[in-house]
């Protein structure tokens, strides 16, 4: 994006890193939002498990690995999914509003 006009057009069209999120339908937005939440859940859980393994090696204690899902992965996954669904829902609603104006 070379000019400020390109940046403004990308913002208006709902692009993020060149991905046109404004062109997704409601079902595609739902799938993308859920997939983003699941990816955040799995990534956060993996990082939490690795951190607990390092803790276990350093201290010699045996932590409860179920806490990685309950205390780290699940809350982060739900928050990221909610934020993604809100963002994608707003983009979809803006596109529908633009289509209604054109008609």
N, C-alpha and C positions, 0 to 999 in steps of 0.2 A: 504494500500500500504506500504509494509514493506521495500522495497529497492528502490534505485534510479532507477534501471532498470524498476520496476513497474511503477514509475512515468513517466519515459520517454515513455514507451509503451502506457500508458493512454493518454499522450499528443499527441503521433503520431496517435493513433486510434480515437482521437476526443471524449474523455470522459470528462464529467464535473460532478463531484460528483457521479461518477459511472454510469451515464446515457450515453449510447453510441450514441452520436449525429452524429458520423461519419457514422452510418449505415442507416441513414434516406435517403429516396429518395427525389427527387426535390419537389414533391407535399407535402410530409410529412414535409419537411423543411419549405415550404411556410405556411402551416397550423400552425406549431409550432411558426414561427416568428410572424404571425398575432395574434395568441393567447397570446403570450408574451406581445405584444404591447397593446392588449386590457386589459390584467390583470394589466399592469402598469397604464393605463388610469383610470381604475376603482379604483384602490388602491390610486392613487394620488388624484383623485377627492374626494374620501371619506375622506382622511386626510385633504384636503383643506376645505371641508365643516365643519368638526369637528373643525378645527382651526378658521374658521369664526364664528361658533357658540360660541366658547369661547370668541372671540373678541366681539361679540354682547352682551354677558352676562356681560363682564367686562366694556364695555364702554356705553352700552345702545343705541348704534347706530344700524341701520338696514342696513347691507351690501348687495350688489347685489350678490346673490349666483350663478348667471350665470357666474360670473368671475371665479369661481372655475373650470368650464369646459374650458372656453376660455383661461385663463391665466396659469392654472396649469395642468389640466388633459390632454388636447389635445397636448401641446408641449412635455410633458414627454412621453405620449403614442407614438407619432410619432418618437421621438428619440430612444426610447427603441425598437420599432418595426424595425426601420432601422438598428440599431446595431445587433439585433437578426437575421435579414434576411441576413446581410453581413456575420456574423459569420457562420450561418448555410449554406449559399451558398459557402463559402470557404471550409467548411468541405465536402460538397457534391462534389465540384470540385476536391479536393484532392483525394477523394475516386475514382472518375472517372479516374483521372490521374494514380492512382495505378493500376486500372483494365486494363487500356490501355497498361501499361508497361508489365503486366503479359501476355497479349495476344500475 
